[in-house]
Amino acid sequence: EIYQCDWSSDVCSSDLDVYLVSHGTTAKQFAGKIHTDLQNTFINGILVSDNNKRISANHELQNLDIIKIVAAQK
């Protein structure tokens, strides 16, 4: 399964980082794969691949999800 994340800007483009994660990975766990600070300051996720739907920390990612992480400033 491939998950794409554009965590550095508000714009989706072909400049996305691609991460492989296990089935059942949550949005917050995914944030931790990018950087532990993102996991520790996780607020919510935005599912870009589903009309920018907000998702919670415990939302399980699905195949081909494109997610943007919203985190607090440290």
DSSP file with accessible surface (Angstrom, degrees, kcal/mol):
  #  RESIDUE AA STRUCTURE BP1 BP2  ACC     N-H-->O    O-->H-N    N-H-->O    O-->H-N    TCO  KAPPA ALPHA  PHI   PSI    X-CA   Y-CA   Z-CA
    1    1 A E              0   0   83      0, 0.0    20,-0.7     0, 0.0     2,-0.5   0.000 360.0 360.0 360.0 138.9    0.0    0.0    0.0
    2    2 A I  E     -A   20   0A  75     18,-0.2    62,-1.2    16,-0.0     2,-0.4  -0.941 360.0-172.0-117.2 129.9    1.3    3.5   -0.9
    3    3 A Y  E     -A   19   0A   0     16,-2.8    16,-3.3    -2,-0.5     2,-0.4  -0.966   9.9-152.3-119.6 136.4    0.3    6.6    1.0
    4    4 A Q  E     -Ab  18  66A  64     61,-2.0    63,-2.4    -2,-0.4     2,-0.4  -0.878   9.5-167.8-110.5 143.6    1.2   10.0   -0.1
    5    5 A C  E     -Ab  17  67A   0     12,-2.5    12,-1.6    -2,-0.4     2,-0.6  -0.991  18.4-174.3-135.2 126.7    1.7   13.0    2.2
    6    6 A D        +     0   0   11     61,-1.0     3,-0.3    -2,-0.4    10,-0.1  -0.806  27.8 151.9-113.1  83.2    2.1   16.7    1.4
    7    7 A W        +     0   0  105     -2,-0.6    -1,-0.1     1,-0.2    61,-0.1   0.467  60.9  60.5 -95.4   1.1    2.9   17.9    4.9
    8    8 A S  S    S+     0   0   96      3,-0.1     2,-0.3    -3,-0.1    -1,-0.2   0.525 108.0  21.9-108.8  -4.7    4.9   21.0    3.9
    9    9 A S        -     0   0   49     -3,-0.3    -1,-0.1     2,-0.1    -3,-0.1  -0.956  67.6-118.6-153.7 170.1    2.4   23.0    1.9
   10   10 A D  S    S+     0   0  138     -2,-0.3     2,-0.5    -3,-0.1    -3,-0.0   0.370  88.3  85.3 -91.6   4.0   -1.3   23.6    1.3
   11   11 A V        -     0   0   97      0, 0.0     2,-0.4     0, 0.0    -3,-0.1  -0.899  69.9-138.9-115.1 131.9   -1.1   22.6   -2.4
   12   12 A C        +     0   0   64     -2,-0.5     2,-0.3    36,-0.0    -2,-0.1  -0.726  40.0 147.3 -82.8 136.1   -1.3   19.1   -3.9
   13   13 A S        -     0   0   57     -2,-0.4     3,-0.3     0, 0.0     0, 0.0  -0.886  65.9 -87.3-151.4-176.2    1.2   18.6   -6.6
   14   14 A S  S    S+     0   0  127     -2,-0.3     2,-0.4     1,-0.2    -2,-0.0   0.459 108.3  87.6 -79.2   2.5    3.3   15.9   -8.1
   15   15 A D        +     0   0  141      2,-0.0     2,-0.2    -9,-0.0    -1,-0.2  -0.203  63.0 136.5 -92.3  41.1    5.9   16.8   -5.5
   16   16 A L        -     0   0   31     -2,-0.4     2,-0.4    -3,-0.3   -10,-0.2  -0.622  55.5-123.6 -93.2 149.4    4.5   14.5   -2.9
   17   17 A D  E     -A    5   0A  75    -12,-1.6   -12,-2.5    -2,-0.2     2,-0.4  -0.726  26.0-146.3 -85.7 139.7    6.5   12.3   -0.5
   18   18 A V  E     -A    4   0A  82     -2,-0.4     2,-0.4   -14,-0.2   -14,-0.2  -0.916  16.2-174.5-113.1 131.8    5.4    8.6   -0.8
   19   19 A Y  E     -A    3   0A  60    -16,-3.3   -16,-2.8    -2,-0.4     2,-0.5  -0.976  18.5-143.3-126.9 140.4    5.4    6.3    2.2
   20   20 A L  E     +A    2   0A 130     -2,-0.4     2,-0.3   -18,-0.2   -18,-0.2  -0.888  30.4 173.2 -99.1 124.8    4.8    2.6    2.5
   21   21 A V        -     0   0   13    -20,-0.7     3,-0.1    -2,-0.5     2,-0.1  -0.928  32.5 -97.8-132.5 159.5    2.9    1.7    5.7
   22   22 A S    >   -     0   0   86     -2,-0.3     3,-1.7     1,-0.1     2,-0.0  -0.358  49.3 -88.4 -73.1 153.2    1.4   -1.4    7.2
   23   23 A H  T 3  S+     0   0  142      1,-0.2    -1,-0.1    -2,-0.1    39,-0.1  -0.333 115.9  31.5 -56.5 135.1   -2.3   -2.2    7.0
   24   24 A G  T 3  S+     0   0   22     37,-0.5    -1,-0.2     1,-0.3     2,-0.2   0.433  79.8 150.9  93.1   0.5   -4.1   -0.6   10.0
   25   25 A T    <   -     0   0   10     -3,-1.7    36,-2.7    36,-0.2    -1,-0.3  -0.449  37.5-138.7 -67.1 133.3   -1.7    2.3   10.4
   26   26 A T  B  >  -E   60   0B  25     34,-0.2     4,-2.5    -2,-0.2    34,-0.2  -0.471  21.8-107.8 -88.9 166.0   -3.5    5.3   11.9
   27   27 A A  H  > S+     0   0    0     32,-1.7     4,-2.1    29,-0.4    31,-0.2   0.902 120.9  48.6 -59.2 -41.4   -3.1    8.9   10.8
   28   28 A K  H  > S+     0   0   84     29,-2.0     4,-1.7     2,-0.2    -1,-0.2   0.902 110.4  50.2 -69.1 -39.3   -1.1    9.7   14.0
   29   29 A Q  H  > S+     0   0   94     28,-0.4     4,-1.1     1,-0.2    -1,-0.2   0.905 109.4  52.6 -63.1 -40.0    1.1    6.7   13.6
   30   30 A F  H >X S+     0   0    0     -4,-2.5     4,-1.0     1,-0.2     3,-0.7   0.913 104.6  55.1 -61.0 -42.9    1.8    7.8   10.0
   31   31 A A  H >X S+     0   0    0     -4,-2.1     4,-2.3     1,-0.3     3,-0.7   0.899 104.6  55.2 -57.0 -38.9    2.7   11.3   11.2
   32   32 A G  H 3< S+     0   0   17     -4,-1.7    -1,-0.3     1,-0.2    -2,-0.2   0.783  99.1  60.4 -66.8 -26.0    5.3    9.6   13.5
   33   33 A K  H << S+     0   0  117     -4,-1.1    -1,-0.2    -3,-0.7    -2,-0.2   0.793 108.5  44.8 -70.9 -26.7    6.8    7.9   10.5
   34   34 A I  H << S-     0   0   25     -4,-1.0     2,-0.3    -3,-0.7    -2,-0.2   0.931 138.5 -27.4 -79.1 -51.5    7.6   11.3    9.0
   35   35 A H    >X  -     0   0   97     -4,-2.3     4,-1.4     1,-0.1     3,-0.8  -0.907  49.9-127.3-165.4 138.4    8.9   12.8   12.2
   36   36 A T  H 3> S+     0   0   84     -2,-0.3     4,-2.7     1,-0.3     5,-0.2   0.839 110.0  60.9 -60.8 -32.2    8.3   12.2   15.9
   37   37 A D  H 3> S+     0   0   57      1,-0.2     4,-1.7     2,-0.2    -1,-0.3   0.874 101.7  53.1 -61.9 -36.7    7.5   15.9   16.4
   38   38 A L  H <4 S+     0   0   28     -3,-0.8     4,-0.3    -7,-0.3    -1,-0.2   0.890 111.3  45.9 -65.2 -37.2    4.6   15.6   14.0
   39   39 A Q  H >< S+     0   0   59     -4,-1.4     3,-0.9    -8,-0.4    -2,-0.2   0.924 112.9  49.7 -69.6 -41.6    3.3   12.6   16.0
   40   40 A N  H 3< S+     0   0  115     -4,-2.7    -2,-0.2     1,-0.2    -1,-0.2   0.763 120.4  35.0 -70.1 -26.4    3.7   14.4   19.3
   41   41 A T  T 3< S+     0   0   30     -4,-1.7    31,-2.7    -5,-0.2    -1,-0.2   0.209  84.7 146.4-112.3  15.6    2.0   17.6   18.1
   42   42 A F  E <   +C   71   0A  25     -3,-0.9    29,-0.3    -4,-0.3     3,-0.1  -0.236  16.4 168.8 -56.6 129.9   -0.6   15.9   15.9
   43   43 A I  E     -     0   0A  99     27,-3.1     2,-0.3     1,-0.5    14,-0.3   0.752  60.6 -47.3-105.3 -56.4   -4.0   17.8   15.8
   44   44 A N  E     -C   70   0A  23     26,-1.5    26,-2.8    12,-0.1    -1,-0.5  -0.954  50.5-111.7-163.3 178.7   -5.7   16.1   12.9
   45   45 A G  E     -CD  69  55A   0     10,-2.4    10,-2.8    -2,-0.3     2,-0.5  -0.849  14.7-142.5-118.9 158.7   -5.3   14.9    9.4
   46   46 A I  E     -CD  68  54A  29     22,-2.7    22,-2.7    -2,-0.3     2,-1.4  -0.990  12.8-143.4-122.4 120.5   -6.8   16.1    6.1
   47   47 A L  E > > -CD  67  53A   6      6,-3.4     3,-1.8    -2,-0.5     6,-1.2  -0.689  19.4-178.4 -85.9  91.1   -7.7   13.4    3.6
   48   48 A V  G > 5S+     0   0   33     -2,-1.4     3,-0.6    18,-1.3     4,-0.4   0.857  79.6  60.5 -60.6 -34.6   -6.9   15.3    0.4
   49   49 A S  G 3 5S+     0   0   59     17,-1.5    -1,-0.3     1,-0.3    18,-0.1   0.506 105.3  50.9 -74.6  -1.3   -8.0   12.3   -1.6
   50   50 A D  G X 5S-     0   0   73     -3,-1.8     3,-1.1    16,-0.3    -1,-0.3  -0.451 132.8 -75.6-133.5  58.1  -11.5   12.6   -0.2
   51   51 A N  T < 5S-     0   0  155     -3,-0.6    -3,-0.2     1,-0.3    -2,-0.1   0.836  87.5 -63.0  56.8  38.2  -12.5   16.2   -0.7
   52   52 A N  T 3 <S+     0   0  102     -5,-0.8    -1,-0.3    -4,-0.4    -4,-0.2   0.830  80.0 179.7  57.6  37.0  -10.2   17.5    2.2
   53   53 A K  E <   -D   47   0A 105     -6,-1.2    -6,-3.4    -3,-1.1     2,-0.2  -0.468  27.8-121.4 -68.7 131.9  -12.2   15.5    4.8
   54   54 A R  E     -D   46   0A 186     -8,-0.2     2,-0.3    -2,-0.2    -8,-0.2  -0.579  31.5-166.9 -74.9 138.9  -10.8   16.0    8.3
   55   55 A I  E     -D   45   0A  10    -10,-2.8   -10,-2.4    -2,-0.2     2,-0.1  -0.933  14.9-120.7-128.7 153.1   -9.8   12.8   10.0
   56   56 A S    >   -     0   0   62     -2,-0.3     3,-1.5   -12,-0.2   -29,-0.4  -0.298  34.1 -99.1 -85.3 172.4   -9.0   12.0   13.6
   57   57 A A  T 3  S+     0   0   34      1,-0.3   -29,-2.0   -14,-0.3   -28,-0.4   0.836 122.5  49.7 -59.8 -34.7   -5.7   10.6   15.0
   58   58 A N  T 3  S+     0   0  120    -32,-0.2    -1,-0.3   -31,-0.2     2,-0.3   0.361  77.9 126.0 -93.7   9.7   -7.1    7.0   15.1
   59   59 A H    <   -     0   0   48     -3,-1.5   -32,-1.7     1,-0.1     2,-0.5  -0.486  60.7-130.9 -66.7 125.8   -8.4    7.0   11.5
   60   60 A E  B     -E   26   0B  98     -2,-0.3   -34,-0.2   -34,-0.2   -35,-0.1  -0.709  22.0-125.0 -82.6 126.1   -7.0    4.0    9.7
   61   61 A L        -     0   0    2    -36,-2.7   -37,-0.5    -2,-0.5     2,-0.3  -0.363  23.0-148.1 -71.2 149.0   -5.5    4.9    6.4
   62   62 A Q    >   -     0   0   97      1,-0.1     3,-1.9   -39,-0.1    -1,-0.1  -0.740  35.7 -68.8-114.0 164.8   -6.6    3.1    3.3
   63   63 A N  T 3  S+     0   0   89     -2,-0.3   -60,-0.1     1,-0.3    -1,-0.1  -0.233 118.4   8.1 -55.1 132.2   -4.8    2.2    0.1
   64   64 A L  T 3  S+     0   0  121    -62,-1.2    -1,-0.3     1,-0.2   -61,-0.1   0.589  87.1 158.1  70.0  16.3   -3.9    5.3   -2.0
   65   65 A D    <   -     0   0   17     -3,-1.9   -61,-2.0   -63,-0.2     2,-0.5  -0.435  30.8-153.1 -65.5 141.8   -4.9    7.8    0.6
   66   66 A I  E     -b    4   0A  35    -63,-0.2   -17,-1.5    -2,-0.1   -18,-1.3  -0.989  22.7-177.0-116.2 121.0   -3.3   11.2    0.2
   67   67 A I  E     -bC   5  47A   0    -63,-2.4   -61,-1.0    -2,-0.5     2,-0.4  -0.928  23.3-156.5-128.0 141.5   -3.1   12.9    3.6
   68   68 A K  E     - C   0  46A  37    -22,-2.7   -22,-2.7    -2,-0.4     2,-0.4  -0.965  22.5-137.1-112.3 133.5   -2.0   16.2    5.0
   69   69 A I  E     - C   0  45A  13     -2,-0.4     2,-0.6   -24,-0.2   -24,-0.2  -0.786   9.8-158.4 -94.0 131.8   -0.9   16.4    8.6
   70   70 A V  E     + C   0  44A  45    -26,-2.8   -27,-3.1    -2,-0.4   -26,-1.5  -0.955  23.8 167.5-108.1 122.5   -2.0   19.3   10.8
   71   71 A A  E     - C   0  42A  33     -2,-0.6   -29,-0.2   -29,-0.3     2,-0.1  -0.940  35.4-107.5-135.6 154.7    0.2   19.7   13.8
   72   72 A A        -     0   0   49    -31,-2.7     2,-0.2    -2,-0.3   -31,-0.1  -0.433  42.5-100.9 -75.1 153.0    0.7   22.3   16.5
   73   73 A Q              0   0  197     -2,-0.1    -1,-0.1     1,-0.1     0, 0.0  -0.543 360.0 360.0 -72.2 142.5    3.9   24.4   16.5
   74   74 A K              0   0  188     -2,-0.2    -1,-0.1    -3,-0.1   -37,-0.0  -0.596 360.0 360.0 -91.2 360.0    6.4   23.2   19.0
